[in-house]
Amino acid sequence: MLFVSTEEIEKCEMVLESRLNDAKTIAGTRSHHSFVPVNSDSLQIRRISADVDGTSVKVTSSSQAQASQSFTHGQCLAAVYDKAWYLGVVEDISHENEDVLVNFMRSRNPGTTIHSFVWPSTRDECWIPFEHVLCTVQEPLQITKGRIKQYKLNSPAIEMIEDSFNKFLD
């Protein structure tokens, strides 16, 4: 039989409580299911355990600063998902979880320098952490009419997105 004094239990309780009070949530991880420690201040996170590629995130309090950007419903933005950038529109904002729900467009010519986009037939929505938003852009210009409407961003917007994306990857 093992005896643990009330004093010892209360001491452990205080230590655990202080650790829990210092714990910070990691923005944008509510849709992730795999968390692997890389070192004392970073994790490799994956949406599912079988994902080959994950995202590295810092878990120190200095990395928890809320993004200074403010988002509005209907705002057009470029965001990183699965190591590529995508164009989309803000559908919802969660300041508590520090992420935005984005309805994404599809690239009409993936893998090329022709940047035209279409809305998919079914909504392509995903919660994106604030820090994965590259930049906000003006609404793309509609370049075709008819059943499938095609949209295009101007060259300065594409350059801004690609510069931000390259900095994000560094």
N, C-alpha and C positions, 0 to 999 in steps of 0.2 A: 504494500500500500504506500502511496506517495502523498505527502502532505505539503500543500502550498498555502502559505499564510495569506490573509486578506491584504496585508500591506504589500506583498510581492505581486499579487494580482492587480492591485490598484496602480502600482508603479508601471507594470507592463501595459496596462490600459492607457495610462498617460502617454507613454512612449508611442504606442500605436496610434493614438488619437492625434498626436502632434504630427506624425508622418502622414496621416490621412488628410489633415488640415492643410499641409504643405503641398499635397498632390494637386496637379493641374490636369485638366482635360486636354486632350490633343485634338485640335480643331480638324474637322473633316474625316474623322475616323469612325463615325457611327455606322458606316456601311462596310467596314472592314472586319474580317474574322480571324486574321492571322497577324500576330505581333511577335517579332523575334528581336531580342536585344542584340544590338551590334556592339555597343560599348556603353559606358556609364551615362552618356547623355543623348543617345540616339537609338531609334528602333527602325527595323525594316517592316513595313506594313503591307499586307496584301488583302484584296477583297475576298479571295477564297484561299484556303491553304495550298491548293494545287497550282496557284499562279506562279509562273516562272519569274516574272518581273514584279518587283514590288516598288514601293516608294520609301525613301529614307526620310525620317522626320526627327527633328531635335526635340528632346523632352525637357530641356532645362527651362527654367522660368524666363530667361531672357528671350527664348524663342516663342514664348506664349503671348507676346504683345499683339493686341488686336490690330488687324490691318487698318490702315488709316483711311482706306477707300470707303466711300459710302455707296451703296447700290440702291437702285430704284426698280420697281416692277416695270417690266417692258424694256429695260435698258439692254442694248446690244453689247456683247463682250466676247473676248477670246479667252479660252481657258484650256488648261492642260489636263488631259485624261489619257492614261495608258501611254505615256511618253510621246504624245502628239498633241498639237493644238487644234481646237475646234471652235467654230463660231456658234453663238447661241444667244438666247434671250432670257433674262432673269424672270422667273415665274414666282419665286418666293424667296424670302430672306430670313435666316435664323441667326440673330445676333448672339443668342445663347450658345449655339453650337459653332458659331463663326463660319457659316457656310451659306451658299446660295443654291437654290434649285434652278437649274438651267435646262431649257428646252433647246436641244441642239439641232442645227442644220446639218445636212450632209454635203460633203464636197462633191461636186459634179465630176471633177477630174482628179481623183486622188493620186498622189505621187507625181503630179506635174506642177509646172509653174503657173498654170492657168487656174486662177482662184475664183471659181464660180460655185454657187451653193444653191441647194434646193431644200424645201421642207420635206422630210420623209413622210410617207403615207401614214405611219403611226408615230405618235409622240416618242421622242428619244430624250427622256429626262433623267437627270442625275444630280445629286447634291455634290457640290464642288466646294472645297475649303477656300476661304478668302485668299489664302496665299497661293492657290493654284490659278487664280484669275490673273491673266497676263495684263490686260488693259481693257478699257471700254472703248468702243468705236461707234461711229455714226452708223445708222441703219444702212444696210447695203442697198444699192440701187437695183431695182427690178429691170432686167435686160430682155426678158421675153414675156409674152402674154400667152394665154391659152390654158390648157389643162395643167401643164407642169410649168410653174413659174420659176424662172431662174434669176438669181441675184448675184451681184458682183460688188466687191469692195474696191475702193480706189487704191492706187499704188502706195500713197503715203501710209494708209491704214495697214496694208499688207506688210510694208517695211517695219512699221512700229510693232506689229504683232511678232514678226520673225525676230527682230532685235530682242524683244522681251522674252521670247521663247528661248533664244540662245543663252541669254543671261540666266534664265531659270534652270537650264540644264547644267550650267557651270557650277 
